[in-house]
Amino acid sequence: MGALNPLFLLAAVAVGIPIFLHLFQRQQARRLSFPALRYLERTEREHARQIRFRQLLLLLLRVAVLLALVAAGARLFVRGRGAAHPPTAMVVLLDNSLSAGRVVGEERVLDGLKRLAVETLSLANADDRIWVVRVAEPWTPVAPVGPAEARRLVDETEVSHARGDLTGALRRAAELLTTSPLPREIHLLSDAQATAFDLEVTAPAGDVPVVVWVPEGDPPANRGLTAAVVGGGLPPLQGERTEITVAMSQGAEGDTAEVPVRVVIDGRIRGAATVPLGSAATVPLPPVPAGWVTGWAETDPDDLRADDRRAFAFRARPAPTVAVAADPGRFVTDAVAVLVAAGRVRAVPGTADVLLSADGAGLDGGTRPPVVVLPPTDAALLPALNRRLAAAGIPWTYGRREAVGSASVVGPRLPEVLTGIEALRWYDLAPSGDAPTPATVLAEAGGSPWAVEGSDAAGRRYLLLASPMDAESSSLPVSAGMVRFVDWAAGSWAAADGGSDDRLAGAPLDAPRAAERVRLPSGDERVIDGTRMVRTTGTAGFYTFLTADSAVVSIAAVNADPAESDLTPLARRDLPSALSRDIVVVDRPGAWSRAVFRERQGPELWWPLLVLAALILVAESLVAAGGGPGRRTGPAATPPAGAAAGD
């Protein structure tokens, strides 16, 4: 039971009026006993109980009339499954991640989810506060809107190639509803893909009710390309032959089929192979000329077509030159030697494309190439390093770090070559003054900077590492990534072109310093803002960074997250812990409209209450008239014999 005008219930105090009159306003007349009226006294005593009952009945009827009128004015309703509902604050979580693009029959999964969202909005009214959150577009700001605007947002939603983070989306939805005093609901419309949940986070929506759509049946086993790596992570040099390794997702259990894969470069098929499900194959590629090279690996389309192609881009350039100042340690020396033997770099004693500076040596030279600063293993040498940095105009200092323990090297701008590195010992990196240009923290360890890049007052680019290059300081020197790191530093980083790393859709892209605009996969161009980042990367393809005069600075290949290829839904038993402590699961399309708006009201009761009040008034009139003069009949109303004579 509920009331649309609850303040009107205060009028119920009016029932005290008839009660007060009944209890305290009785007329106290003086009683005189005449001999001729004694028989009436006996009659009154005989009918006293009946009179009291009638008076009590009149009181109850009059109180009931007032209560019925008050309830009608308060617009009472019965909670039920009617069409009306009290004003509600709700978040429609619409999962438009890559997996929602799977074709089922004649339509995509997203089309069915949008149809359910429209059902919700058709039941909404102007008093509802509605947020429409697209799960795969967390960068998009949202605001409360009405049903018409929410319908437009739903209709305009398209499949993104980004991964859906349902745990993060549920947490965001609960935060949006925190300040609303209205009844709250979250409507989760998704294919409930298991990889979209972080099961280590329990009930991210808290106690906010969640109505979740869980489709019937299990999706078919999907196959898609999960990786396309050129040259084992080392892009080929100008005129050099290379190869591309293509990986295929795992198919159904026991499925050993081989899938045909084609490699296309500059619009022409340059190689082909068959790849077993859950495995990888290497395809040789012919030599490429200098400049940027774009292409993709593709396989035959299936129900989920967006993961059947994987793009790649790299820049073929002459072998860069590397100079080494002082002794960088055997790991760096060996990595340079391997790259020199492979023809990837050329070691020179003087001017080079990049300087590897051990302990800050060589920073005061006449030439000013991009420099990678490698700190000393002995902390006693840090003051000397800081003096060299200050003399070279690099506004950072190294300090001793008191805390101990290991940490993963992480960060939103983390270069792919540093992925998976563990820091075991590192120094504190802190700015020492106002830098001419803002520095960028590429990687962090334990919450403090681990790799920092920037430019000094003369425009020379620098890269500072917090850990020495020895086995006791990080896992980088003793991993295969050491060679790739030196190759990256001498090539992509020194050239400031963004490199050839495989980027995931939905993750922000850092714009190279020389870039002024970016051309999106759709062909549209946008000016790069002051953050020097491109955040709207929900479409897989090539993002081309351009100078003001349209010269190409770099090309980034953006691809779907391989996790989206796994269509396995979350087990129903895990839904409460993965969503909210209050959930309603809907698995049939016809039941969705009955499940949403959980505090929905049934029909209003004002008109039955008015009819009831009228009937009570009629009954009260009849009861009151039944006790008036001349209504007593029967033997008791007949005076006894001789009464007229005066007894």
Solvent accessible surface area in square Angstrom, and as a share of the most:
residue,aa,sasa,rsa
1,M,128,0.57
2,G,10,0.10
3,A,27,0.21
4,L,58,0.29
5,N,63,0.33
6,P,79,0.49
7,L,144,0.72
8,F,97,0.41
9,L,75,0.37
10,L,129,0.64
11,A,40,0.31
12,A,31,0.24
13,V,124,0.71
14,A,32,0.25
15,V,28,0.16
16,G,32,0.31
17,I,109,0.55
18,P,19,0.12
19,I,65,0.33
20,F,103,0.43
21,L,97,0.48
22,H,42,0.19
23,L,98,0.49
24,F,139,0.58
25,Q,97,0.43
26,R,142,0.52
27,Q,173,0.77
28,Q,162,0.72
29,A,84,0.65
30,R,210,0.77
31,R,196,0.72
32,L,112,0.56
33,S,74,0.47
34,F,109,0.45
35,P,65,0.41
36,A,54,0.42
37,L,80,0.40
38,R,110,0.40
39,Y,44,0.17
40,L,82,0.41
41,E,53,0.24
42,R,113,0.41
43,T,12,0.07
44,E,72,0.33
45,R,156,0.57
46,E,121,0.54
47,H,57,0.26
48,A,31,0.24
49,R,195,0.71
50,Q,105,0.46
51,I,30,0.15
52,R,145,0.53
53,F,132,0.55
54,R,54,0.20
55,Q,74,0.33
56,L,89,0.44
57,L,58,0.29
58,L,22,0.11
59,L,20,0.10
60,L,101,0.50
61,L,29,0.14
62,R,103,0.37
63,V,23,0.13
64,A,34,0.26
65,V,12,0.07
66,L,49,0.25
67,L,85,0.42
68,A,6,0.05
69,L,79,0.40
70,V,11,0.07
71,A,14,0.11
72,A,9,0.07
73,G,25,0.24
74,A,0,0.00
75,R,95,0.35
76,L,31,0.15
77,F,5,0.02
78,V,67,0.38
79,R,117,0.43
80,G,26,0.25
81,R,122,0.45
82,G,24,0.23
83,A,82,0.63
84,A,49,0.38
85,H,12,0.05
86,P,22,0.14
87,P,50,0.32
88,T,4,0.02
89,A,0,0.00
90,M,0,0.00
91,V,0,0.00
92,V,0,0.00
93,L,0,0.00
94,L,0,0.00
95,D,2,0.01
96,N,0,0.00
97,S,1,0.01
98,L,0,0.00
99,S,0,0.00
100,A,0,0.00
101,G,16,0.15
102,R,32,0.12
103,V,38,0.22
104,V,76,0.44
105,G,68,0.65
106,E,176,0.79
107,E,63,0.28
108,R,68,0.25
109,V,23,0.13
110,L,0,0.00
111,D,42,0.22
112,G,17,0.16
113,L,3,0.01
114,K,28,0.12
115,R,130,0.47
116,L,9,0.04
117,A,0,0.00
118,V,33,0.19
119,E,55,0.25
120,T,1,0.00
121,L,8,0.04
122,S,83,0.54
123,L,47,0.24
124,A,16,0.12
125,N,54,0.28
126,A,95,0.74
127,D,93,0.48
128,D,6,0.03
129,R,103,0.38
130,I,0,0.00
131,W,13,0.05
132,V,8,0.05
133,V,2,0.01
134,R,43,0.16
135,V,8,0.04
136,A,0,0.00
137,E,31,0.14
138,P,87,0.55
139,W,67,0.24
140,T,40,0.23
141,P,117,0.73
142,V,40,0.23
143,A,61,0.48
144,P,56,0.35
145,V,34,0.20
146,G,30,0.29
147,P,31,0.20
148,A,87,0.67
149,E,63,0.28
150,A,0,0.00
151,R,108,0.39
152,R,108,0.40
153,L,42,0.21
154,V,0,0.00
155,D,70,0.36
156,E,93,0.42
157,T,1,0.00
158,E,96,0.43
159,V,36,0.21
160,S,8,0.05
161,H,45,0.20
162,A,3,0.02
163,R,106,0.39
164,G,0,0.00
165,D,79,0.41
166,L,0,0.00
167,T,5,0.03
168,G,22,0.21
169,A,8,0.07
170,L,0,0.00
171,R,101,0.37
172,R,59,0.22
173,A,0,0.00
174,A,17,0.13
175,E,110,0.49
176,L,45,0.22
177,L,0,0.00
178,T,91,0.53
179,T,124,0.72
180,S,15,0.10
181,P,128,0.81
182,L,47,0.23
183,P,42,0.26
184,R,86,0.31
185,E,6,0.03
186,I,0,0.00
187,H,0,0.00
188,L,1,0.00
189,L,0,0.00
190,S,0,0.00
191,D,20,0.10
192,A,3,0.02
193,Q,2,0.01
194,A,31,0.24
195,T,34,0.20
196,A,5,0.04
197,F,18,0.07
198,D,65,0.34
199,L,100,0.50
200,E,163,0.73
201,V,42,0.24
202,T,96,0.56
203,A,8,0.06
204,P,17,0.10
205,A,2,0.01
206,G,18,0.18
207,D,94,0.48
208,V,7,0.04
209,P,29,0.18
210,V,0,0.00
211,V,0,0.00
212,V,1,0.00
213,W,25,0.09
214,V,12,0.07
215,P,46,0.29
216,E,118,0.53
217,G,64,0.62
218,D,123,0.64
219,P,35,0.22
220,P,68,0.43
221,A,66,0.51
222,N,16,0.08
223,R,80,0.29
224,G,0,0.00
225,L,2,0.01
226,T,29,0.17
227,A,29,0.23
228,A,10,0.08
229,V,62,0.36
230,V,16,0.09
231,G,21,0.20
232,G,52,0.50
233,G,22,0.21
234,L,41,0.20
235,P,23,0.14
236,P,2,0.02
237,L,19,0.09
238,Q,92,0.41
239,G,50,0.48
240,E,57,0.25
241,R,169,0.62
242,T,21,0.12
243,E,80,0.36
244,I,0,0.00
245,T,46,0.27
246,V,0,0.00
247,A,22,0.17
248,M,6,0.03
249,S,16,0.10
250,Q,124,0.55
251,G,13,0.13
252,A,45,0.35
253,E,180,0.81
254,G,70,0.67
255,D,56,0.29
256,T,117,0.68
257,A,46,0.36
258,E,105,0.47
259,V,0,0.00
260,P,54,0.34
261,V,1,0.01
262,R,63,0.23
263,V,0,0.00
264,V,10,0.06
265,I,4,0.02
266,D,98,0.51
267,G,61,0.58
268,R,156,0.57
269,I,108,0.55
270,R,76,0.28
271,G,16,0.15
272,A,71,0.55
273,A,29,0.23
274,T,76,0.44
275,V,0,0.00
276,P,48,0.30
277,L,17,0.08
278,G,40,0.38
279,S,48,0.31
280,A,51,0.39
281,A,21,0.16
282,T,68,0.40
283,V,3,0.01
284,P,102,0.64
285,L,3,0.02
286,P,39,0.24
287,P,56,0.36
288,V,7,0.04
289,P,103,0.64
290,A,59,0.46
291,G,28,0.27
292,W,51,0.18
293,V,7,0.04
294,T,33,0.19
295,G,0,0.00
296,W,54,0.19
297,A,0,0.00
298,E,30,0.13
299,T,6,0.03
300,D,54,0.28
301,P,94,0.59
302,D,35,0.18
303,D,66,0.34
304,L,1,0.00
305,R,154,0.56
306,A,36,0.28
307,D,6,0.03
308,D,7,0.04
309,R,127,0.46
310,R,10,0.04
311,A,10,0.08
312,F,10,0.04
313,A,5,0.04
314,F,2,0.01
315,R,86,0.31
316,A,1,0.01
317,R,38,0.14
318,P,87,0.55
319,A,18,0.14
320,P,14,0.09
321,T,16,0.09
322,V,1,0.00
323,A,6,0.05
324,V,63,0.36
325,A,15,0.12
326,A,68,0.53
327,D,113,0.59
328,P,15,0.09
329,G,25,0.24
330,R,163,0.59
331,F,33,0.14
332,V,3,0.02
333,T,69,0.40
334,D,75,0.39
335,A,2,0.02
336,V,13,0.07
337,A,56,0.44
338,V,79,0.45
339,L,1,0.01
340,V,62,0.36
341,A,94,0.73
342,A,61,0.47
343,G,36,0.34
344,R,22,0.08
345,V,2,0.01
346,R,132,0.48
347,A,63,0.49
348,V,40,0.23
349,P,143,0.90
350,G,47,0.45
351,T,96,0.56
352,A,10,0.07
353,D,69,0.36
354,V,0,0.00
355,L,17,0.09
356,L,6,0.03
357,S,0,0.00
358,A,3,0.03
359,D,40,0.21
360,G,0,0.00
361,A,25,0.20
362,G,35,0.34
363,L,3,0.02
364,D,130,0.67
365,G,36,0.35
366,G,84,0.80
367,T,69,0.40
368,R,95,0.35
369,P,19,0.12
370,P,28,0.18
371,V,0,0.00
372,V,1,0.00
373,V,0,0.00
374,L,7,0.04
375,P,6,0.04
376,P,6,0.04
377,T,74,0.43
378,D,76,0.39
379,A,19,0.15
380,A,65,0.50
381,L,85,0.42
382,L,6,0.03
383,P,72,0.46
384,A,25,0.19
385,L,0,0.00
386,N,31,0.16
387,R,158,0.58
388,R,103,0.37
389,L,0,0.00
390,A,77,0.59
391,A,89,0.69
392,A,9,0.07
393,G,34,0.33
394,I,2,0.01
395,P,17,0.11
396,W,19,0.07
397,T,46,0.27
398,Y,7,0.03
399,G,27,0.26
400,R,151,0.55
401,R,61,0.22
402,E,153,0.69
403,A,61,0.47
404,V,140,0.81
405,G,43,0.41
406,S,73,0.47
407,A,20,0.16
408,S,55,0.35
409,V,4,0.02
410,V,81,0.47
411,G,26,0.25
412,P,120,0.76
413,R,69,0.25
414,L,42,0.21
415,P,12,0.08
416,E,70,0.31
417,V,12,0.07
418,L,2,0.01
419,T,91,0.53
420,G,68,0.65
421,I,11,0.05
422,E,65,0.29
423,A,0,0.00
424,L,79,0.39
425,R,85,0.31
426,W,5,0.02
427,Y,8,0.03
428,D,54,0.28
429,L,8,0.04
430,A,47,0.36
431,P,90,0.57
432,S,67,0.44
433,G,48,0.46
434,D,146,0.76
435,A,39,0.30
436,P,74,0.47
437,T,50,0.29
438,P,119,0.75
439,A,35,0.27
440,T,29,0.17
441,V,51,0.29
442,L,12,0.06
443,A,0,0.00
444,E,64,0.29
445,A,0,0.00
446,G,60,0.58
447,G,68,0.65
448,S,24,0.16
449,P,30,0.19
450,W,0,0.00
451,A,1,0.01
452,V,0,0.00
453,E,27,0.12
454,G,1,0.01
455,S,10,0.06
456,D,4,0.02
457,A,91,0.70
458,A,74,0.57
459,G,50,0.48
460,R,10,0.03
461,R,33,0.12
462,Y,0,0.00
463,L,2,0.01
464,L,0,0.00
465,L,1,0.00
466,A,0,0.00
467,S,0,0.00
468,P,1,0.00
469,M,10,0.04
470,D,26,0.13
471,A,38,0.29
472,E,124,0.56
473,S,0,0.00
474,S,0,0.00
475,S,33,0.21
476,L,0,0.00
477,P,8,0.05
478,V,93,0.53
479,S,43,0.28
480,A,92,0.72
481,G,15,0.14
482,M,7,0.03
483,V,37,0.21
484,R,61,0.22
485,F,5,0.02
486,V,4,0.02
487,D,13,0.07
488,W,31,0.11
489,A,1,0.00
490,A,2,0.02
491,G,8,0.08
492,S,16,0.10
493,W,11,0.04
494,A,16,0.12
495,A,45,0.35
496,A,28,0.22
497,D,2,0.01
498,G,37,0.35
499,G,6,0.06
500,S,38,0.24
501,D,25,0.13
502,D,62,0.32
503,R,59,0.22
504,L,67,0.33
505,A,7,0.06
506,G,22,0.21
507,A,42,0.33
508,P,44,0.28
509,L,1,0.01
510,D,47,0.24
511,A,13,0.10
512,P,11,0.07
513,R,99,0.36
514,A,61,0.48
515,A,0,0.00
516,E,84,0.37
517,R,48,0.17
518,V,3,0.02
519,R,89,0.32
520,L,18,0.09
521,P,48,0.30
522,S,88,0.57
523,G,45,0.43
524,D,89,0.46
525,E,75,0.34
526,R,123,0.45
527,V,118,0.68
528,I,16,0.08
529,D,83,0.43
530,G,77,0.74
531,T,73,0.43
532,R,76,0.28
533,M,21,0.09
534,V,13,0.08
535,R,123,0.45
536,T,51,0.30
537,T,0,0.00
538,G,12,0.11
539,T,69,0.40
540,A,28,0.22
541,G,14,0.13
542,F,49,0.20
543,Y,2,0.01
544,T,14,0.08
545,F,4,0.02
546,L,1,0.00
547,T,29,0.17
548,A,83,0.64
549,D,116,0.60
550,S,63,0.40
551,A,51,0.39
552,V,72,0.41
553,V,19,0.11
554,S,3,0.02
555,I,20,0.10
556,A,10,0.08
557,A,5,0.04
558,V,1,0.00
559,N,4,0.02
560,A,7,0.05
561,D,21,0.11
562,P,50,0.32
563,A,26,0.20
564,E,1,0.00
565,S,6,0.04
566,D,68,0.35
567,L,17,0.08
568,T,80,0.46
569,P,40,0.25
570,L,12,0.06
571,A,34,0.26
572,R,119,0.44
573,R,203,0.74
574,D,42,0.22
575,L,3,0.01
576,P,66,0.41
577,S,54,0.35
578,A,3,0.02
579,L,0,0.00
580,S,0,0.00
581,R,162,0.59
582,D,47,0.24
583,I,40,0.20
584,V,45,0.26
585,V,54,0.31
586,V,6,0.04
587,D,40,0.21
588,R,122,0.45
589,P,81,0.51
590,G,49,0.47
591,A,17,0.13
592,W,0,0.00
593,S,35,0.23
594,R,132,0.48
595,A,18,0.14
596,V,0,0.00
597,F,3,0.01
598,R,87,0.32
599,E,80,0.36
600,R,12,0.05
601,Q,7,0.03
602,G,7,0.07
603,P,103,0.65
604,E,37,0.17
605,L,43,0.22
606,W,117,0.41
607,W,149,0.52
608,P,47,0.30
609,L,28,0.14
610,L,79,0.39
611,V,79,0.45
612,L,85,0.42
613,A,3,0.02
614,A,53,0.41
615,L,112,0.56
616,I,21,0.11
617,L,92,0.46
618,V,87,0.50
619,A,37,0.29
620,E,24,0.11
621,S,63,0.41
622,L,124,0.62
623,V,33,0.19
624,A,43,0.33
625,A,64,0.50
626,G,39,0.37
627,G,34,0.33
628,G,28,0.27
629,P,139,0.87
630,G,80,0.77
631,R,154,0.56
632,R,145,0.53
633,T,116,0.68
634,G,41,0.39
635,P,126,0.79
636,A,41,0.31
637,A,43,0.33
638,T,90,0.52
639,P,70,0.44
640,P,64,0.40
641,A,111,0.86
642,G,50,0.48
643,A,15,0.12
644,A,112,0.87
645,A,97,0.75
646,G,32,0.31
647,D,141,0.73
